[in-house]
């Protein structure tokens, strides 16, 4: 069972997908891009797999860019939205698929 979105009227729209390096986030980013949406793939750090997602989208004729940064801060979120807006215009879709939560045991 795959993700099914009816986005035929969504070409020239823009999206930010967080947690898009793997799993559900990557699937959403690929599906949006396949339907003509320009996607900003957001990950916490380089090397998490976001680069591969962007490369795959571009190889299939889609539009995508990678943004890395800590979205646990207001500054990080602002930087993401500003970068996506400068590149593609104001986002039409924000898919918040994953976030990093620092647990006490992580310290």
Phi, psi and omega in degrees: 000121181253169176288129181236116178236136176264098186237029184301334179263013186261004178299146182071016172265169181231152180215151168246129177237114176272157182065030188269008181285330183211171169058223184299318180299316178297319179298317179296315179301315179297316182294316178299312181297322180296339179258017173092005180277134174280122190247131168262115180271116185251129176225163181290314184222155173299151177087003179275352181118351179299324179299319180293319178299313179298315179301318179295319179296313180297320180296334179266010177087008179274180180240123181204155175218157179257139171229129176245143178168164181276110181270010176275000178238152177299322179297318179297318178294316179300317178299319179297309182295319179299315181295317179295319181293319177298324184279313189238353188098173183302135182294139174270333183227136172235110178256105180265095187266328185211150173214154179268125176247122180274115179272158180305327181289345179280346186282000000 
